[in-house]
Amino acid sequence: MNPADNNLADNIERSVEKLHITTRAETDKRILDDAFAALEKSTQKQSPHVGRSVWQRTLRNRMAEFAAVAAVVLVIFALFFGTPAAEAVALGEIYEALGKIRNICISSFAVGRAKPIQEIWTSQTLKVKLLKTPKKEQIQFVLWDIPNRVKMIRYLSSDTVQTEVVSEEMLAKAERAIGHTFGLVPFSDINDVPKGAQWSRVEDPQVAAVVPGTEVYDLTWLQESTTGTVVRFCKWRVFVDMCTNLPKRAEWYSKLKSGEEYKFETFSVVTYPNESQIKVLIRNAFGSALRQPGDPEYIGTPGAERNGAGRRR
């Protein structure tokens, strides 16, 4: 007898003993026969070579000692079938999920660094983009305010805010940057993904454990020059939320030769704040500098304090 068959019978026996349920012998036999008929039919669908195996005969003999066959049936199906495997997420489904998002925060990290090299909050509903970047031991905030056609810059250590009127060309570029993929995926449009690119699921449980509750996928492709020469091999690894199909983390790798190992270069951590949270971040970053004619409607009134505690319009 296969040890695995015996272990399965032992597991069922222990589970049934805890139930303390009794039924009539005739009922037991009928339920058991029907259950194994359905089970055998199901296994044959999964594999035409699977018949009435040794473990099935073992279970019948062991179950004869118990009366609670109805409970046994439930345990059998739970142990044999388990939870159905989830279908793989297609790359297009990630693009589709991102297309429905209106607010996002992407924190970018260099490998080996604990603090982000840049944080970007983007809101399609507010039509703004806020960047937070370390600059020579200082923190720089840059706000692209599309409705008011201005770009504002402030260092955290200074009260001075530089405001620039955005040209038509720069305005168009900024609006594209607030596009539906938010610069998170390697290609802004799924139709731009190279034909030879490979999309595959990463089965390593240790990799998936990096971000619990996610499935991990790799997109690999060749980056070529205009003459068709291979420049480098690229890999984008994405940790996808199993409930929403939205990325929670993305990693970028590359190598110069096919026989080399991919080099881990950068990664991003992705969150999805709401509109109110982004408004608060902007107020905290720029404070009273936003109290001027033409500033965004979501900024506090002229009586607001620097901490953004004033009334909203």
Buried (B, 14 or more C-beta within 10 A) or exposed (E): EEEEBBEBBEEBBEBBEEBEEEBEEEEBEEBBEEBBEEBBEEBEEEEEEEEEEEBBEBBBEBBEEBBBBBBBBBBBBEEBEEEEEEEEBEBEBBBEBBEEBEBBBBBBBEEEEEEBEBBBBBBBEBBBBBBBBBEEEEBBBBBBBBEBBBBBBBBEEEEEBEBEEBEEEBBEEBBEBBBBBBBBBBBBEBEEBBEEBEBEEBEEEEBBEBBEEBBBBBBBBBEEEEEEEEEEBBBBBBBBBEEEBBBBBBBBBBBEEEEEEBEBEBBBBBEBBEEEBBBEBBBEBBBBBBBEEEBBEBBBEEEBEBEBEBEEE
